[in-house]
Amino acid sequence: MSAEQPSIQSRLMALRQEHRDLDDAIRHLAESPSTDQLQLRRMKKRKLRLRDQITYWESKLIPDLDA
């Protein structure tokens, strides 16, 4: 376990929580009859960026096989 692994783990936990919260907010907003489509699109884009960040940090936890 590298020295930076605990900080990566905590960063991942925060990103995953934000992703879940955003997913809930998107679901709630989409159910509303007066949905702001622009806000909904922005939230979905933010959710995709979070997914990319989660994937990036998860890849940092995988040991480098060339080392």
Backbone hydrogen bonds in HBPLUS format (Angstrom, degrees):
<---DONOR---> <-ACCEPTOR-->    atom                        ^
c    i                          cat <-CA-CA->   ^        H-A-AA   ^      H-
h    n   atom  resd res      DA  || num        DHA   H-A  angle D-A-AA Bond
n    s   type  num  typ     dist DA aas  dist angle  dist       angle   num
A0005-GLN N   A0002-SER O   3.26 MM   3  5.36 154.7  2.33 101.8 109.2     1
A0008-ILE N   A0004-GLU O   3.04 MM   4  6.34 151.9  2.13 152.9 161.8     2
A0009-GLN N   A0005-GLN O   2.84 MM   4  6.07 159.5  1.88 155.5 161.2     3
A0010-SER N   A0006-PRO O   2.98 MM   4  6.21 157.5  2.03 145.2 150.6     4
A0011-ARG N   A0007-SER O   2.96 MM   4  6.11 151.9  2.04 139.9 147.9     5
A0012-LEU N   A0008-ILE O   2.83 MM   4  6.07 157.9  1.88 152.0 158.0     6
A0013-MET N   A0009-GLN O   2.94 MM   4  6.20 156.1  2.00 147.3 153.7     7
A0014-ALA N   A0010-SER O   3.09 MM   4  6.30 158.7  2.14 145.3 150.1     8
A0015-LEU N   A0011-ARG O   2.94 MM   4  6.21 160.6  1.98 151.4 156.9     9
A0016-ARG N   A0012-LEU O   2.84 MM   4  6.00 164.0  1.86 154.3 158.6    10
A0017-GLN N   A0013-MET O   2.99 MM   4  6.14 155.4  2.05 144.7 151.5    11
A0018-GLU N   A0014-ALA O   2.96 MM   4  6.19 160.7  2.00 148.3 153.6    12
A0019-HIS N   A0015-LEU O   2.88 MM   4  6.07 152.8  1.96 146.9 154.9    13
A0020-ARG N   A0016-ARG O   2.92 MM   4  6.20 157.9  1.97 148.4 153.6    14
A0021-ASP N   A0017-GLN O   2.90 MM   4  6.12 164.5  1.93 152.7 157.1    15
A0022-LEU N   A0018-GLU O   2.87 MM   4  6.00 157.3  1.92 146.2 152.7    16
A0023-ASP N   A0019-HIS O   2.90 MM   4  6.07 150.9  1.98 143.5 151.9    17
A0024-ASP N   A0020-ARG O   2.96 MM   4  6.26 157.5  2.01 151.1 156.2    18
A0025-ALA N   A0021-ASP O   2.95 MM   4  6.22 157.2  2.01 146.6 153.1    19
A0026-ILE N   A0022-LEU O   2.83 MM   4  6.03 157.4  1.88 151.0 156.9    20
A0027-ARG N   A0023-ASP O   2.98 MM   4  6.17 161.9  2.02 147.8 152.8    21
A0028-HIS N   A0024-ASP O   2.93 MM   4  6.15 161.3  1.96 148.9 154.1    22
A0029-LEU N   A0025-ALA O   2.86 MM   4  6.01 161.1  1.89 148.5 153.9    23
A0030-ALA N   A0026-ILE O   2.84 MM   4  5.95 158.2  1.88 151.1 157.1    24
A0031-GLU N   A0027-ARG O   3.19 MM   4  6.37 138.0  2.38 140.2 149.8    25
A0032-SER N   A0029-LEU O   3.14 MM   3  5.26 145.2  2.27 101.1 111.2    26
A0040-LEU N   A0036-ASP O   2.96 MM   4  6.22 158.2  2.01 153.5 160.6    27
A0041-ARG N   A0037-GLN O   2.91 MM   4  6.13 158.9  1.95 148.0 152.8    28
A0042-ARG N   A0038-LEU O   2.99 MM   4  6.25 160.4  2.03 149.6 155.0    29
A0043-MET N   A0039-GLN O   2.95 MM   4  6.16 156.7  2.00 149.4 155.7    30
A0044-LYS N   A0040-LEU O   2.98 MM   4  6.22 154.9  2.04 148.1 155.0    31
A0045-LYS N   A0041-ARG O   2.94 MM   4  6.20 154.5  2.00 149.4 156.2    32
A0046-ARG N   A0042-ARG O   2.93 MM   4  6.16 156.7  1.99 146.6 153.2    33
A0047-LYS N   A0043-MET O   2.92 MM   4  6.14 152.3  1.99 144.3 152.1    34
A0048-LEU N   A0044-LYS O   3.01 MM   4  6.31 150.4  2.10 143.2 150.6    35
A0049-ARG N   A0045-LYS O   2.95 MM   4  6.29 154.8  2.02 149.3 156.2    36
A0050-LEU N   A0046-ARG O   2.91 MM   4  6.19 153.0  1.99 148.2 155.9    37
A0051-ARG N   A0047-LYS O   2.98 MM   4  6.27 153.2  2.05 144.5 151.6    38
A0052-ASP N   A0048-LEU O   2.99 MM   4  6.31 154.4  2.06 147.0 153.4    39
A0053-GLN N   A0049-ARG O   2.96 MM   4  6.25 154.7  2.02 146.8 153.7    40
A0054-ILE N   A0050-LEU O   2.84 MM   4  6.10 157.5  1.90 152.8 159.2    41
A0055-THR N   A0051-ARG O   2.96 MM   4  6.18 161.5  1.99 149.2 153.8    42
A0056-TYR N   A0052-ASP O   2.93 MM   4  6.16 157.2  1.98 146.4 152.9    43
A0057-TRP N   A0053-GLN O   2.94 MM   4  6.20 169.6  1.95 156.1 157.5    44
A0058-GLU N   A0054-ILE O   2.87 MM   4  6.02 154.2  1.94 150.1 158.1    45
A0059-SER N   A0055-THR O   3.01 MM   4  6.19 149.1  2.10 144.3 152.1    46
A0060-LYS N   A0056-TYR O   3.21 MM   4  6.60 135.2  2.43 139.0 151.0    47
A0060-LYS N   A0057-TRP O   3.13 MM   3  5.02 128.6  2.41  91.8 105.4    48
A0061-LEU N   A0058-GLU O   3.09 MM   3  5.31 144.4  2.22 101.6 111.9    49
A0062-ILE N   A0059-SER O   3.26 MM   3  5.35 148.8  2.36  99.4 108.1    50
A0067-ALA N   A0064-ASP O   3.24 MM   3  5.65 159.3  2.28 109.8 115.9    51
